[in-house]
Amino acid sequence: MTEKLPPSFFDLIEQSEKPVLVDFWAEWCGPCRMVSPAISRIASELKGRIVTVKVNVDKKQHVAAKYGITSIPTIMLFHKGSVLLRLTGAHPYETLRQEIEKALP
């Protein structure tokens, strides 16, 4: 029996049938902590429609560098490798939800 390994981040955003919402954050980032509950709420509300991933930019610097993340929080929505949405800064729940909904395929 062969174990199926979990996909890498890059495999996930390129191959997922569902759009992937990515929250780029860091533990020391106050605005990231402010946005986190909104992201969790959106992930719960859109469960089954999107996949949600948090990427700690301090631990995954190569991922942050690949996408040019210079300010956090940065929220990105990917589908089949394409960027559908990129938001930088702390936005309220309503704004995040509205922008994500507009960007969904």
C-alpha positions, 0 to 999 in steps of 0.5 A: 500500500502506497501512502499518498503524501500531502501536496506541496503548496505549489502543487495545491495552488496549481492543481486544486479544483477549488480556488485556494485562499492564501493568508500570508502572515507572521506571528509578530504582525499585529494587523495579521492578528486582526485579519485572522478571525475574518479569514477563519470566518470566511474559510468556514462560510465558504467551506466546500467552495474554497481551500484556505491556507496560512503561510508564515512568511518567516518560516516559508520565505521562499514562498513569500519571495516567489509571490513578491510578498513585501507587506503583510498581511497579504491575501491572495486567491489562486485558481489553477495557478492563476492569481484571481485576487491580491489584497495587502493590508488589514481589511475588515471582514465585509471588504475581504468577503466581498472582494473574495466573492467577486474574484471567485470563478 
